[in-house]
Amino acid sequence: MPLFTFKDKQIAAVNSTQFGTEGIQERTDLQVALRDNIGVISPDTMVLSEEFSGWTEGARRIDLLGIDKQANLVVIELKRDETYQMSST
């Protein structure tokens, strides 16, 4: 999906890049940034746990576990495609 910026009445395409090219790590950069500013993807959510693994069975982990204002659990899992591409401004 193409992304664009709009500034001073000008629209411009955002160039495609890769996590590695930008020096961005999934867990130590992206996950931390979302944890500290969860409102950008899930407004009115409070993060309860990062890398939650409090299960009685299995070794699965939830990247970020939150709760919204209606007391619904919010599960955030970070996924990438095979090319590890992202958009950069």
HUKA-V777741 format. One record per residue. N is the residue number from 1. RES is the residue in three letters. SS is DSSP state (a for helix, b for strand, c for the rest). PHI is phi in degrees with one decimal (none if undefined). BURIAL is 1 if it has 24 or more other C-alpha atoms within 12 Angstrom, else 0. Layout:
BEGIN
n:res:ss:phi:burial
N:RES:SS:PHI:BURIAL
N:RES:SS:PHI:BURIAL
END
This chain:
BEGIN
n:res:ss:phi:burial
1:MET:c:none:0
2:PRO:c:-70.1:0
3:LEU:c:-117.7:0
4:PHE:b:-136.3:0
5:THR:b:-109.0:0
6:PHE:b:-134.0:0
7:LYS:b:-148.2:0
8:ASP:c:51.5:0
9:LYS:c:62.8:0
10:GLN:b:-118.7:0
11:ILE:b:-113.5:0
12:ALA:b:-143.4:0
13:ALA:b:-69.8:0
14:VAL:c:-91.8:0
15:ASN:c:-68.5:0
16:SER:b:-79.1:0
17:THR:b:-147.6:0
18:GLN:b:-128.5:0
19:PHE:a:-52.9:0
20:GLY:a:-59.7:0
21:THR:a:-61.1:0
22:GLU:a:-87.2:0
23:GLY:c:70.7:0
24:ILE:c:-102.6:0
25:GLN:c:-98.9:0
26:GLU:a:-61.7:0
27:ARG:a:-78.2:0
28:THR:a:-81.2:0
29:ASP:a:-114.0:0
30:LEU:a:-65.3:1
31:GLN:a:-63.5:1
32:VAL:a:-65.1:0
33:ALA:a:-62.5:0
34:LEU:a:-68.4:1
35:ARG:a:-56.9:1
36:ASP:a:-80.6:0
37:ASN:c:-145.1:0
38:ILE:a:-61.1:1
39:GLY:a:-59.6:0
40:VAL:a:-68.5:0
41:ILE:c:-117.1:0
42:SER:c:-147.5:1
43:PRO:c:-57.6:0
44:ASP:c:60.5:0
45:THR:b:-118.2:1
46:MET:b:-112.6:1
47:VAL:b:-75.9:1
48:LEU:b:-93.9:0
49:SER:b:-154.8:1
50:GLU:b:-117.3:1
51:GLU:b:57.9:1
52:PHE:b:-63.1:0
53:SER:c:-140.5:0
54:GLY:c:-79.7:0
55:TRP:c:-97.7:0
56:THR:c:-80.6:0
57:GLU:c:-135.3:0
58:GLY:c:81.6:0
59:ALA:c:-119.9:0
60:ARG:c:-75.6:0
61:ARG:c:-130.7:0
62:ILE:b:-96.7:1
63:ASP:b:-57.2:1
64:LEU:b:-135.2:1
65:LEU:b:-117.0:1
66:GLY:b:-132.5:1
67:ILE:b:-139.4:0
68:ASP:b:-97.8:0
69:LYS:c:-67.3:0
70:GLN:c:-95.1:0
71:ALA:c:68.0:0
72:ASN:c:-86.0:0
73:LEU:b:-71.8:0
74:VAL:b:-120.1:1
75:VAL:b:-105.0:1
76:ILE:b:-119.2:1
77:GLU:c:-115.4:0
78:LEU:c:-87.4:1
79:LYS:c:-132.8:0
80:ARG:c:-130.9:0
81:ASP:c:-87.5:0
82:GLU:c:-64.6:0
83:THR:c:-91.0:0
84:TYR:c:55.5:0
85:GLN:b:-87.1:0
86:MET:b:-149.4:1
87:SER:b:-99.4:0
88:SER:c:-130.3:0
89:THR:c:-99.8:0
END
